[in-house]
Amino acid sequence: MRSVTKGSLAVLTVLAATSLAACGGSSGGGTTTSGQSYVNGATFTMSESQDPGTLDPQMNVVDSAIQQGAFAYDALVALNAKTGAIEPQLASSWTVKGTTATFTIKSGITCSDGSAFTAQTVVDNLDFVENPDNKSPLLGVFVPAGIKASASGSTVTLKLSSPAPFLLSSISNLPMVCEKGIHDRSMLKSKTDGTGPYVLSQASPDSQYVYTVRKGYSWGPNGATTSAAGTPAKIVLKVIPNETTAANELLAGQLNAATILGADRTRLNAAGLKSVPVELITGEQWYNQASGHLTADPKVRLALTEALNLTQLQKVVTSNLGGPATQMAVVQPAGCTGNSVQGNLPATNVANAKALLASDGWKAGSDGILAKGGKKLSLAMIYDTSLGTGGDAAAELAAQEWKAIGVQVSIKSQTETQMSTAMFGTGDWDIAWEPLNINTPDALVPFLSGATPAQKGTNFASIKNATYTADVAKAMTEEGASGCGEWHAAEAALFKAADVVPFANSTTPVFLKGTTLQVNGVIQPTSIKMLG
């Protein structure tokens, strides 16, 4: 569920021309500001650590699916990766006043099948996401709940049920589907139907996905087009679960881009590869508080948290390349800046952790495992395979620290799709390491409060924190960053109660070879330029 993406050497140097040839390069045109030549008609190849599963962009929030969706689908507006400014995309202009927003849709926009994209298409998209029966995971995250949309000519009007302090930032993440796909969602599981700069031309699950450029596309962020020099003719996304393999292919010129979380980044830096930094939460721990789970007990959650050396876990999970967590929405450009974590997470205190469990009635059995009422304090922990070898080592360390206080924890790594199924479906977990990465704190509210998956919501940990809810209510009355004080207070309430335990941030690099690009949560398609 990471945003980036989700959000991957024997020979250290390969000429850019060789890299492009290996990736399908062809004739060039134009030069960059640094004097390098652009190459037209080339193929851009990048790695994804996991298969995305369904490609329906409004029904899948794993990072690989979001990345693939960015190639084929546009949003109403775009968020500038460097400045945070809102820029035109499908909409040429907009206004936001209180609980009313309007968007003027550009003329001449076409879908990949040649049909027109209209203001009514926007309304149909919003109606689908807003309908709780459709169970879109975007509802309340990128689209505020309770929106009533209407179209008149080229104008879309949104009536909000309550203020949305980061409305434009949020809606910049909503991919717009064309009418054919809206009315036949089944086609979107393996095909694309959007207005974006690329169209899916080949889908080989667990292997690779190929996208072909759309000629005549001219309505990208702030007027970006596919006729610009250096625009790739094809995009290939290769599913490569092993980061070392991805790093090797990058160095060998078989990839143009790869996101590397772990220690392989050291040798890529040594080889002189350029990279684009992406700020992410890497370590984030959740407790299942649903009925029937031992982690629903606040004393158990607090004891489990105090038993951990979070500083050491942070070093291990990031391969000693990261730092402590700071706040819950860190993807740049972030809606809030500051630190809601420091001083609010329970500090390491093994003696107190043991005392808490003893006061809760847990007593050690002959095997040293705590038990109460004939039931052992035995828990199931799942963690995302995309955390790599650092995640494996950190999970083992955490299990050892919990064993030291008499808690038995089984650990199991899972793909993002498996994690999503467990957290939003089966509920078969007690502890989960799954970092959620987005750029505005309001998008996290449905994950941290409200309806659970069983109630058609996204509060997968069944969190009920009255202080968080009250502070969020205050923050929602403020516009944008002016409410960041309340947002940070709300997050602090979660940390103090050990509802969520963020423990590691990492500036994760997207390494590049033979290309330049920009990252804003995902690699921005129209920013990709191939170099000779």
N, C-alpha and C positions, 0 to 999 in steps of 0.2 A: 504493500500500500504506500510505498514511498512515492512522492510526487514526481521524482525524476525518472524520474527516471527512476516516481518509479517509476522509484522510483527505482568480463564483467561478469636465456636469450643469447641465444648464442650470437646472433647477428644484431648488432646495435644500430647500424646505420643503413638505410635503404634510400636511394634517391627518390625524390617525389615523383619523378616521371615513371619510375618502376612501380611505385605504389599505385599510381593512377592506371597504369597498364594492367596491373594485377586485378584492379577493381573495375576494369572496363573503360578506361579513359579514351578520349578521342581528341579532335581538333580544338584549338583554343581561340581566345579572342579577348583583348583588353588586358589591363594590368591593375594590380592593387596599389594602394598608396605606398607600400614598401617595395614596389618594383617587381613583385612576382606576377607571372602571367596567369590569367584566368583560363580555365579549360572548359569549353562548352561540350555538351553531349556526353559527359562522363557519368559514371555510376558511383554513387556515394554508398558505402557499405558500413554499417554499424552493428555492434553486438547488443543483444538483450539477454539478460541472465535467465529469463524464464519466458515460457510461452504465455501469451496473453489470455488464452481461452476465447470466449466470445468477443467479437469485434464490435458489437453494438455499443457505440460510444456513450450512450445514456444509461447503460446497464452494467458497466464494469468500471471499477475504480482502481484496479491494480495498475502500477506505474507503466508496465509495458503496453497495456491497452490504451492508456491515456496518451502515451507517446505515439502509438500507431494512429490513433484518432486524429492527432494534430496534423498528420500528413493529408488526410482526406476531408477533414471537416473544418469549417471556420466558426468563429463566434461573432457576436454583434460588435464587440469592441476588443481591442488588444491592449495588453499591459506592457509598456516599454521595459525591457529587461534591465536597462541601466538606470533609468530615471524614475520609473514607477508611474510615469504619465500615462493617461488613458488615450489611446489612439484609435482612429477610425478603422473598421474592418468591414463587416457587412453593413453596418450603420455608418452613414456619413456625418450625422450629428445626433445630439441627445441632450435632454435636460432632466434633472432630478430635483424635484421640489417636494420636500416632506415625504409623503407616502405615494407620490405620483411620479412616474418616469415615462418619458417618451423617447422613441428612437425613429429616425428617418432612414429607411432602407435605401441603399444605393440602387440606381436603375442599371439594367444590363447584366445583373448577376445571373449566372446559369449554373445548374447542377451538372454533374458529370455525364448525365444522359441527354443534356441539351435543354431540359425543361427550365422554366423560369423559377427563380427563388423570389418569393414575395413576402410582404408584411404578414399575410395570412399564414404562410409557412412558419414564420416565427411564432405566431400564436399557437399553431398546432403543436410545435415543439414544446412550448411552455405548458400547454394543456396536458400533454403526455406525462411530463415530469411531475407536474403538480398533482396528478391523480394518484392517490396513495395505493390504489389497487394495482397499479403498474409496478410498484416497489422499486422505483428508480433510486439508486443510492446517491444520486445527485440532489435529491430533494432535501432542502434545509442546509445543504453543504455549498453548492454553487448556485442554487436557486432558492431564495427565501420561500418558506411555506406560506400559502395563503394568497399568492399572486393571482389576480384576475387580469387576463390579457385580452385586448381587442385590437382590431385592425381597421384602418380607414385610409384607403389609398395606399400610399407608401409609408404611412405612419403607424407605429405600434405604440399603444398606451398600456402601461402597467399600473395597476392599482394594488398597492401593498397593504397587507393586513396590519402591519406595524413597521416602524422605521427599520431600515437596513443600512447600518453605518458604512459598510464597504460594498454597496450594491454593485457598482461598476467593476470593481476588482473581482468580485465573485462571478458576475455574469460573463466576464472575459474568459472564464474556464468552461462555459457551457457550449459544447459542440452542437451545431445546428444540422439536423438531418433533413434531407429533401423529402418531398411528399410521398414518393413511392416507398421509401423506407419507413416513413411514419406509419403508413397503412399496412405494411407487410414487414413487421419486425423480424420475422424469421430470415429474411434475406440478409439482414445485417450481421448475422452470426459468422458469416464467412465472406461477405462482400461489403463494398462501401457504396454509399449513396449520399454524397455531400457536394459542397461547393468548393472544397479545398484544392490546393495546387497539385495534388497527386491522386491517382486512382489505383486501388488494389488490382494488380494483374495476375498475381500468383500467391496462393496461400498453401504452405506445406507445414502444418502444425508440428511444433517441436523441432523444426528444421530452419525454415526461412520464409520470409514474406517479401514480396517484390511490389513496389509501387512505381507507376509510370507517370511522368509529368503531363500536366494538362496545358496544351498550347492555348494562348489567348487569355490565360488567367491574369487579372489585373486589379483585383480588389483585396490584396493581402494587407497586412498591418501597415497603416499609413501609406497605402498605395503601392505596396510591393507587388512585383509581377514575376512571372516565370520566364520572361524574355530577357531578364537581366543577365549580363555576362557571368559565366561560371555556374549557372544554375544546373544541377544534375538532371540528366534525362531519366535516370532511374534511381530509386532508393531501395536498397536491400537491407533488411533487418535479419541478422543471423542469430538464432537462439544458441547461446554458448553459456552453459551454467557455470563453467569453471573459469575463474578470473585469470588464472595463469595462462590458460589456453587463449583467452581473449587478448591478453598482453602480448603473447607470442605472435599471434596473427597480426596484431597492430604493428609490431616491429618488423614483421616480414612483409608488410605492405598489403596484406589481405583484408585489412579493415582500415577505414578512415577515422573512426571514432569508437571509443569504448569508455564506459564509466568504470573506474577502478576504485573500490573501497579499501582494499587491504594493502599488504606490504609490497605487492608487485608495482605499486606506483613509484617506489624508490628507484628501480632499474629503468622505468620509463623516463623519469626525470633525468637520470644519469645519461640516458641516450639522447637527451636534448629535445624530446618531444614537447611541443607546446600543449597547454591545457586550459580549459575554462573552469574556474572554480565554482562549485555549487554548495551552498551552505545547507546542511541537512541535520535533523535529529537522527542519530544512528542507534542509540540505546534508549528504549522507552518501554517500561514494564507496566503491564496491565494485570489486574486481578478480576476474576470472574465473580461477581457479587450476586449472581442469580440464585434463587432458592435451590437448596440442595448442595451447594458448593461450600466447602469449609472456608474458602476465602471470602464468603459473605460476612464473616465475623470480623469486625474492625480490629479486635485485638490480634487475631491471626495475621491480618494484613500488616499491621504495624510491626509485629514481631518479625515477620519475614523480611520487611524492609530494613529494620535495625540490625538484622543479622548479616547484612551485606556490606562489604567494603566497596562502596559505589565508585570511589576514586580509582581503585584497582580495576574494577570491572570496566570503567571507562577506558583505561589504558589498553586493556586486553581486547575489547570489542572493536576498537579502532586501530589495532596493531600499533599502539602508541603514537598515532598520527592525528589524534583528535583532541578534544578538550571537554570540559564539563558542559552539561546542558544549560541553556539560558532562559528559554521561554518555549511555548508550545507551537507557535507559528513562526518559523525561521526562514522559509524559502524567500529569497530576495526577488523583487523588492518587497520587504515585509511591511505589513500594515502598522505594526508596532515594533519599537526597539526598546531594549532594556533587559532586565533580569528578574523574572518572577520566581526562579528556582532557588537562587542563593539564599540560604538561611531559612528556607521553608520545608525542605525535605527532611524527614527524620534522620538524625545523625547515627552513624554506626555505634551500636551499644549492645554487644552480644549478651552481657549479663542481664540487661534490662529486657532483651528479647526473651530470654529464658524465663525471667520472672513474670512477664506478661502472660506467657503460655501457661505457666504454673497457676497463676491467679485465675485463669480461664478454665481450670480443671483438667488440663492435660498432664498426664504422668507417663514417665518412661517405662516401657516394657522390658522384658529380658533381652531383646535385641537392640535396646537403646532408642527405639522409635516411640515417640509420644502417642498416647492413645487416650480416648475418653468415651465412656459408654460403650466399650467394646469395639470402637472404630479407630483405626490408626490415622494419624495425621500424615496421610499419604496423598500427594498432589501430582497432577500432570501438567508439565510445562511444554509449550510449543514455541518455536522461534523460527524466524524467516531464514531460509537457506541463502537468501541474497546477502545476509550478513557475513557470509564466507567463513574462512577458517578462524577469523577473529571471533565471530559469533559462536562457533563450535567451542572454542577454548573458554570464552566467557561463560557460556551456559554450563559447562562442566565445573567451572570455578564456583558459580552460584550454587549449584547442586551440592558441592562439598561444604560450602558455608552454611547451607540450610541443614545438612546432615549433622553438622556440629552442634546445632541446637535441638536435635531430635526430630527433624522433619524429613520425611522421605519424599524426594521429588524425582520423578522420571522425566527425562528430557528427550525431545524429539524435534528434529528440524523438518520443516515443511516448506513447500513452494508457496508463492504468494496466493495462488489459486486455492491450495489446500488450507492455507491460513484463513482466507476469506470464507471458505466453506465452514470451517470450524467456528470462527468468531461470529459470523452472521447467520449461521445455519444450525449445525448440530449442537453447538455449545459444549462440545466435548473437550474442555480445557479448564484449568484453574489459574494458570499463570501464562501470559503470552508476551513475547518480545516482538512487537510489530510497530515500527516507527510510522507515525502519520505525519506527512509533510505537506503543508500548505502555507500560504503567505498571509492570511488574515485570521484572527482568532474567532471571529463569528462563524466561520465555516466549520469549526470544531464543535460547536454547541450541540448539534444532534448526536454526536458521538459520545458526549460527556454528560448528557442529561436527556430526560424525556423518554419516549417510547423505545422499547427494546425490540430486537428482531422478531420475537414472538408476537409483538404488538404492531408489526409492520414498520418498526422504526430502525434506527441505526445505533442505538446506545448498546453496543455489543457487550459491554462489561456490566450492564445494569447498575450504573452509578446513580446514587441518589444523595446529592450533597446540597443541602438547603442554602448554605452560604454561597456556593458557586452560583446557584440559580438566581439568588437575590442580587449578587454583584453583576451578573450578566444582564439582568433587567435594567440596572442603572446604566451599564455600558451601552446598551442598545438605544438609549435616548440621546447619545452623543454622536456627532458626525465624525467618522473616520478616526484619525489619530487622537483627537481630543478626548476620546474615551479610553485611551490606553491604560490610564491609572486604574480604572475599574476592571479592565480586562486582566491586568496583572494581579489584582487583588482576588479576582475569581479563580485564576489558575493557582495562586498560592493556597487557597482553601482546599483544592484538590490534593496538592502535595502534602500539606500538613496532615490530612486524613489518610494518606497513603492510598488514595484512589487511583492515582497515576504516578509513576516514578520515572521521570525522564532523567537519564544519567550520563548521556554522552552526545556531543555534537561532533560533526566532522565536516571540514571543508573538502568535499569529495570532488576530485578532478574528472572532467571529461577530457580524455587525452585525444589529440588530433594528429592526423598524418595526411598531408596533401589536401587539406581543406581548412576553411575558416567557418565559424558559425557562432550563434548566440544561444544561450540557454535561459529560459524563463520557466522554471519548473520542468519543462521538457525542451528538447532541441527544437528551435523554431524553424520550420521547413524553409521559408523564403529567405532565411539568413544564411543557409548553406551555400557556400561557393567553393568550387573545386579549383585547385591551384596546380600550375605546371612547374 
